[in-house]
Amino acid sequence: AAHFSNNFPFLRGMASNWPCSSTLSSCVDSMPSPRWTWVSANIATMAAGRPLTDAQRMPWLRTLAGWMAQRAAAGESTVLACSALGRHHRDELRTGPPSLLLVHLDGPEEVVADRLRQRQGHVMPASLLASQLEALEPLAADEAGLVLDLRDPLQVLVREASAWVLAGEGPVSPPVS
Protein backbone atom coordinates (compact mmCIF):
# COMPACT_ATOMS: atom_id res chain seq x y z
CA ALA A 1 0.00 0.00 0.00
CA ALA A 2 1.19 3.49 -0.76
CA HIS A 3 1.91 5.95 2.03
CA PHE A 4 1.83 9.64 1.20
CA SER A 5 3.41 11.70 3.94
CA ASN A 6 4.20 15.05 2.36
CA ASN A 7 3.21 17.37 -0.45
CA PHE A 8 6.04 16.65 -2.85
CA PRO A 9 5.62 15.08 -6.28
CA PHE A 10 4.76 11.43 -6.69
CA LEU A 11 6.48 10.45 -9.90
CA ARG A 12 5.54 7.82 -12.44
CA GLY A 13 7.82 6.48 -15.12
CA MET A 14 5.84 4.43 -17.64
CA ALA A 15 2.83 2.54 -16.36
CA SER A 16 1.21 1.80 -13.05
CA ASN A 17 3.06 -1.24 -11.70
CA TRP A 18 5.43 -0.94 -8.73
CA PRO A 19 8.59 -2.77 -9.83
CA CYS A 20 9.85 -3.75 -6.40
CA SER A 21 8.41 -4.53 -3.01
CA SER A 22 6.88 -1.93 -0.75
CA THR A 23 9.99 -0.74 1.09
CA LEU A 24 12.39 1.90 -0.15
CA SER A 25 15.39 -0.21 0.85
CA SER A 26 14.29 -3.13 -1.30
CA CYS A 27 13.66 -0.76 -4.20
CA VAL A 28 17.11 0.82 -3.83
CA ASP A 29 18.57 -2.69 -3.53
CA SER A 30 17.12 -3.47 -6.97
CA MET A 31 18.90 -0.49 -8.50
CA PRO A 32 22.19 -0.93 -10.33
CA SER A 33 25.40 -1.17 -8.33
CA PRO A 34 27.76 0.19 -7.15
CA ARG A 35 26.48 1.90 -4.02
CA TRP A 36 27.04 5.62 -4.14
CA THR A 37 28.78 7.30 -1.23
CA TRP A 38 26.85 10.51 -1.89
CA VAL A 39 23.60 8.78 -0.82
CA SER A 40 25.01 8.26 2.69
CA ALA A 41 26.38 11.80 2.71
CA ASN A 42 22.97 13.20 1.69
CA ILE A 43 21.23 11.23 4.42
CA ALA A 44 23.71 12.53 6.97
CA THR A 45 23.20 16.10 5.74
CA MET A 46 19.42 15.89 6.07
CA ALA A 47 19.59 14.07 9.41
CA ALA A 48 21.72 16.96 10.66
CA GLY A 49 18.91 19.34 9.71
CA ARG A 50 20.61 20.86 6.67
CA PRO A 51 18.80 21.03 3.32
CA LEU A 52 20.45 19.46 0.31
CA THR A 53 22.00 21.63 -2.37
CA ASP A 54 21.45 20.98 -6.06
CA ALA A 55 25.01 19.67 -6.26
CA GLN A 56 24.05 17.05 -3.66
CA ARG A 57 20.62 16.30 -5.15
CA MET A 58 21.41 16.01 -8.87
CA PRO A 59 23.48 12.77 -8.82
CA TRP A 60 20.55 10.99 -7.17
CA LEU A 61 18.08 12.40 -9.70
CA ARG A 62 20.37 11.35 -12.59
CA THR A 63 20.57 7.86 -11.09
CA LEU A 64 16.78 7.66 -10.79
CA ALA A 65 16.37 8.87 -14.39
CA GLY A 66 18.81 6.24 -15.62
CA TRP A 67 17.13 3.53 -13.57
CA MET A 68 13.71 4.46 -14.97
CA ALA A 69 15.15 4.45 -18.51
CA GLN A 70 16.62 0.96 -17.99
CA ARG A 71 13.29 -0.31 -16.69
CA ALA A 72 11.43 1.30 -19.60
CA ALA A 73 13.83 -0.29 -22.10
CA ALA A 74 13.09 -3.67 -20.50
CA GLY A 75 9.34 -3.01 -20.78
CA GLU A 76 8.97 -2.54 -17.02
CA SER A 77 7.11 0.22 -15.23
CA THR A 78 8.34 2.45 -12.45
CA VAL A 79 6.62 4.42 -9.73
CA LEU A 80 8.69 6.71 -7.50
CA ALA A 81 8.02 9.02 -4.61
CA CYS A 82 10.55 11.81 -4.76
CA SER A 83 10.94 15.43 -3.72
CA ALA A 84 11.72 16.82 -7.17
CA LEU A 85 11.01 20.29 -5.88
CA GLY A 86 12.16 22.43 -8.80
CA ARG A 87 11.38 22.31 -12.48
CA HIS A 88 15.05 21.60 -13.20
CA HIS A 89 14.86 18.55 -10.90
CA ARG A 90 11.84 17.23 -12.79
CA ASP A 91 13.54 18.02 -16.10
CA GLU A 92 16.48 15.87 -14.98
CA LEU A 93 14.10 12.98 -14.27
CA ARG A 94 12.57 13.44 -17.73
CA THR A 95 15.93 12.59 -19.31
CA GLY A 96 15.32 8.95 -18.35
CA PRO A 97 12.02 7.30 -19.26
CA PRO A 98 10.08 8.00 -22.47
CA SER A 99 7.29 9.57 -20.41
CA LEU A 100 6.95 10.96 -16.92
CA LEU A 101 3.71 11.84 -15.18
CA LEU A 102 3.73 13.78 -11.92
CA VAL A 103 1.22 13.70 -9.11
CA HIS A 104 1.79 16.59 -6.74
CA LEU A 105 0.24 16.17 -3.30
CA ASP A 106 -0.46 19.74 -2.29
CA GLY A 107 -1.81 21.04 0.99
CA PRO A 108 -1.51 23.71 3.64
CA GLU A 109 1.83 23.94 5.42
CA GLU A 110 0.29 23.00 8.78
CA VAL A 111 -1.08 19.73 7.35
CA VAL A 112 2.29 18.84 5.87
CA ALA A 113 4.06 19.79 9.11
CA ASP A 114 1.69 17.59 11.12
CA ARG A 115 2.31 14.61 8.83
CA LEU A 116 6.06 15.13 9.00
CA ARG A 117 5.93 15.12 12.80
CA GLN A 118 3.93 11.88 12.78
CA ARG A 119 6.18 9.84 10.53
CA GLN A 120 8.92 7.74 12.00
CA GLY A 121 12.25 6.55 10.67
CA HIS A 122 12.49 9.05 7.82
CA VAL A 123 15.83 10.70 7.04
CA MET A 124 14.35 14.17 6.50
CA PRO A 125 13.39 15.84 9.77
CA ALA A 126 10.33 18.09 10.01
CA SER A 127 12.69 21.01 10.66
CA LEU A 128 13.54 21.04 6.93
CA LEU A 129 9.96 21.70 5.81
CA ALA A 130 10.41 25.47 5.44
CA SER A 131 13.41 25.01 3.14
CA GLN A 132 11.51 22.42 1.08
CA LEU A 133 8.52 24.72 0.64
CA GLU A 134 10.80 27.63 -0.25
CA ALA A 135 12.43 25.55 -3.00
CA LEU A 136 9.14 24.09 -4.28
CA GLU A 137 8.13 25.21 -7.78
CA PRO A 138 4.55 24.36 -8.78
CA LEU A 139 4.02 22.20 -11.84
CA ALA A 140 4.14 24.28 -15.02
CA ALA A 141 1.43 24.21 -17.67
CA ASP A 142 3.64 22.13 -19.98
CA GLU A 143 4.35 19.43 -17.36
CA ALA A 144 2.12 16.36 -17.46
CA GLY A 145 0.90 16.51 -13.89
CA LEU A 146 -1.98 16.28 -11.50
CA VAL A 147 -2.34 18.26 -8.26
CA LEU A 148 -4.27 16.56 -5.47
CA ASP A 149 -5.39 17.97 -2.14
CA LEU A 150 -3.33 16.37 0.62
CA ARG A 151 -6.23 16.90 3.04
CA ASP A 152 -8.23 14.22 1.22
CA PRO A 153 -8.21 10.70 2.70
CA LEU A 154 -5.44 8.38 1.49
CA GLN A 155 -7.93 6.15 -0.33
CA VAL A 156 -9.23 9.15 -2.32
CA LEU A 157 -5.69 10.26 -3.22
CA VAL A 158 -4.72 6.78 -4.40
CA ARG A 159 -7.94 6.34 -6.38
CA GLU A 160 -7.66 9.74 -8.10
CA ALA A 161 -3.94 9.38 -8.85
CA SER A 162 -4.35 5.84 -10.17
CA ALA A 163 -7.29 6.76 -12.38
CA TRP A 164 -5.42 9.73 -13.83
CA VAL A 165 -2.20 7.79 -14.43
CA LEU A 166 -4.02 4.90 -16.08
CA ALA A 167 -5.91 7.32 -18.33
CA GLY A 168 -2.63 8.74 -19.66
CA GLU A 169 -1.22 12.24 -19.76
CA GLY A 170 -3.63 15.01 -18.98
CA PRO A 171 -3.74 18.67 -18.03
CA VAL A 172 -2.18 20.13 -14.93
CA SER A 173 -4.62 20.73 -12.09
CA PRO A 174 -4.61 24.06 -10.29
CA PRO A 175 -2.80 24.24 -6.94
CA VAL A 176 -4.80 23.75 -3.77
CA SER A 177 -5.63 27.04 -2.08
N, C-alpha and C positions, 0 to 999 in steps of 0.2 A: 504494500500500500504506500502511496505517496505521502510525504509529510511536507507541507509548505510552512515555513517558519519565518519568512521575511517577505519583503516586497520587491525582491530583485528578480530579474528575468528567469523564467523557466524555459530552457532552450530545447529545441527539437531538431534533430539532424535530418532524417529522411522519412520515417514512418512512425508508427506508434508503439512499437515493441521495445521494451527495456532489455538491453542486450546482456545484462549481468544481473546477479542477484540484488537484493534490496539494500545492501549496505555499501557505503561509499568505498570502504576498504577493499571489498571484493571487486568493485568496478575498477578501482585504480590498479588492483592486482592483475586485471585482465588487459591492462594497457601495455604497450610495448616497453621492454626494458631498454636501457638500464634505468635504475632509479635516479632521480635528479636531486642533487643536493639542495637546489634552490627551493624545492618543495618544503623541506625541513626548515630552511631558513625563513621562508614565508610564514610558516606556522608559528615559529618562534617570534617573529615580528608582530604578528597579530595577537598572540597570547600575551605579549608584553604591552598590549594596548596601543600599538603604533599602526596606523593605516599603511597599506602597501602602496608603493609608488608604481608608476607604469613600468619602469625598468624591472621591478620585481614581478609584476603581474603578467607581462607580455609573454615570457617563455611558457608559462602554464597555458595561456590561451592558444599559443601556437601549437603546443602539444595536443590540446583538446581538438583543435581544428584538424590536425594531421590524423588523429585517432578516428575522428568522425569520417574523414575522407577514406581511410583504410576500410572502415566498416561499410561505407557506401559502395566502395569498389567491390566488396565481397557480397553485396546484396543484403547487407544487414542494416538494421535501423539503430538509431541512437536517440536517447533522451537524456538530457543533462539538466541539472540545476546548477546555476552559476551566477555569480554577481558580475555580469558584464555591464558595468555601470554606465560607461560612456559609449557613444556611437563608434569610436575608433576601436573599442574592445569588441563590439559586436561585428564590426567590419573584419577584424582579425579572424573571428570564428567563421565568418562567411568564406574565408579562403579555403576552407576544408571541404565540407560536403557540397553536393550540387544544389541543395536547397536548405534553408534554415528558417524555421518559424519560431517566433518568440512569444511567450506568454508572460506578460508582466503582471505580477501580483502587486497591486497598488493599494495603499490605504493610509490613513492618518498616522502621523509619527507616533502618537501615543499607543496605537494598536500594535505597530511594529515593535516599539520598545517593550511592551508587555510580553509579546511573544518571544523576544530575544531573552528577556529575563527568565522566562519559563523553561527554555530549552537547556538541556544538559549535555556536557561532553562535546560542545562545539568549539572549534579553535578561535572563532571570532567573538570576543566579548561584547556585551551590550554597549560598553563605553565607546565603541567605534561607530555606533549608529550615525551620529552627527556627521562624521567625515564621509560615510557612505552616502547619506542623503545629499550632502553638498556636491559630491562627485556625480550623482545620478543625473543622466540626461534622458528625458522621456523618449519613447520611440518616435521616430520621424515618420512623416507621411509615406515615405518610400520604403519603409521597413515592413516586411510581412509580420505583423504582430497583433496581439490581442491583449487588451488591458482588462483585468478582472479586479473586482473589489475584494480586497483581503478580508473585509468584515463578513463576507458571506461564509456559510458553513463549508467545511472541507469538501463534503460530498458535492455541493453545488459547484465549487471551483473545479474539481476533478471532472465532473460531468460537462461543464461548459468548455473547459480546455480540451478535453478529449473530442467532443463533438466538433469543435472548430478545427483542430488538427486533422482529424479524419476527413473533414470536408475539403481540405486543401487550403492554399493561401487565400487570405481575405484581407479586408481593409483593417486599418489600425483603429482600435476603439479609443474614444476620448479618455483622458486621465480621470480618475475618481476625484471628486471635489470634496 
